[in-house]
Amino acid sequence: MADQDTPVFQIQRVYLKDMSLEQPNSPGILLDQSQPTVDIQLGVEATPVSDGIIEVAVTANVHTRIDDRTVFLVEAKQAGIFEIRNLPEEQMGPVLGIACPQIVYPYLRGNVADIITRAGFPPVHLAEINFQAMYEQQQAQAAGGMAQ
């Protein structure tokens, strides 16, 4: 039965796992006309759920400040459940670090822009991400760390 050895890659579900918005200095800071600075941090994590089922989550932290005061802070985690079977081990890293995040990330971008707009601010659009370059950079850093 060759079908048991056929590679499988299927999206089971994409969902918003976690989202928070904080405006600790409102309403006063809303009257400040200064240009805020925006710091965006992204991350990717993969967690096995069961045999052949893996959750891949992309996280975003968007911290906007005027001087040392927070205008708003958004923390979001968008996840997907993927069925991945019969892939060679050397392909699992790129699938989990590149292919899955590329599927999940557009949902995260939309949800982050939406919550910021609903909070009364101009939307912050997360940039397109080259997950292949990000993955390769992480692999190079990991290899460099092991070489020391």
N, C-alpha and C positions, 0 to 999 in steps of 0.2 A: 504494500500500500504506500505508494509514493506521496499520497496526500498528507500523511502524517509528517512528512519532512518538508512540506511546502512552507516557505516563509509567510508569516501572517503579520500584517500591520494594519490595525483598525482603530479608529477613534470610537470609544464607547460613549463618552460624554465630555463636554466642556462646560465648566461652571465657575462662578465667582465664589471662591472659598472664604475670603476675608476682605473686608473693606472698612477703613475707619477714616474719619475726617475730624481734625481738631482746629479750632480757631481760638486759641487761648487769650488773645489780646483784642478780640472784638468786643464792643463795636469801635473803640477808640482808634485802633490801627486802620480801620476802613476809611477814616478821614485823612490819613497821611497820604500826601500826593507823591512821596518819594518812590523811586523805581526800586522794586524788590529784586532780590537775588533769588534764583531758583537752583536748588541742588537736587539732582535726580540720581538715585541709586537703583540698579536693577540686579536681579539674581535669578538663578535657575536651580531647581532641585528636583531630583527624581526619587520616588519612594516606592518600593515594591508593595503591592496590595495583596496579591496572591499569585499563584503560579501563572506566569505569562501575562499578568495584569499589573501595570505600573502607572502610578500617578506622577505626572510631570507638572510642576507649578512654576510660574514666573511671577516674581514679586517686584513691586515698584514702591519706592519711598520718594515722595515729592515734598521737599521742605522749602517753603518760600519765606524769606525773611526781609525785613527792613531793619538795617543795622543789626542789633543782636536780638530783636523781637520777632517772634514767629507771626507771620500773617496767617498761613495755614500749613497743615501737615496732613498729607494723605498717605496712608499705607494700604496697599492692595495686594491681594494674591489671587491670581486667576489660575485655575488648574484644569487639567484634562486627564481622563482615564483612557489608557491605551492598551489594547491587546497586542502584545508583541511576542511572537513565537518563532522558533526555528531560524533565528538569525545567527550568523557567525558571531562569535564573541567580539571580534574586532570591529564589527559594525554597530554594536549596541551603544558604545559611547557617542558616536556621531548621531545616531537616531535619537537618543535621549537628550543630547546637548544641542542639537541643531534642528532636526526635523520636527520633533514634538513642540519645542518652544515657538517655532515659526507658525505653528497652527494655533497655539494658545494666545500668543502675544497680541494679535489684532483685537481680540475681545478685551484684553487688559487695557489697551490704549483707549478704546471706546468708553469703558467704564470709568477710567480715571478722568478723562475729559468731561464726561457727563456729571460726575459728582462735584467736580470743581465748578462747573457752570451752575449746577443746582445750588451750590453754596453762595452764589452771587459774584463769582469772580470770572474774569475772562478765562476761557479754557486754556489749559496747558496741554499741548499735544506732545506726547512722547514721540521721540524721533524713531524712524525706521531703524531696526537693529539688524546688523549682519551677524547672525548667530554663529555662522561658520567661523568668522574671524574671532569672535568672542571665545568660542570653544577652543580654537587653535591657540589663542593667547593663554587661556587657562591651562591647556596641556603643556605649553612651553614653560609656564611658571612652575607647574607641578614637577616637570622634569628637571628644571633648574634647582628647585628646592631639594630634590632627592640627590642631586649631584653634589651638594655641599656637605 
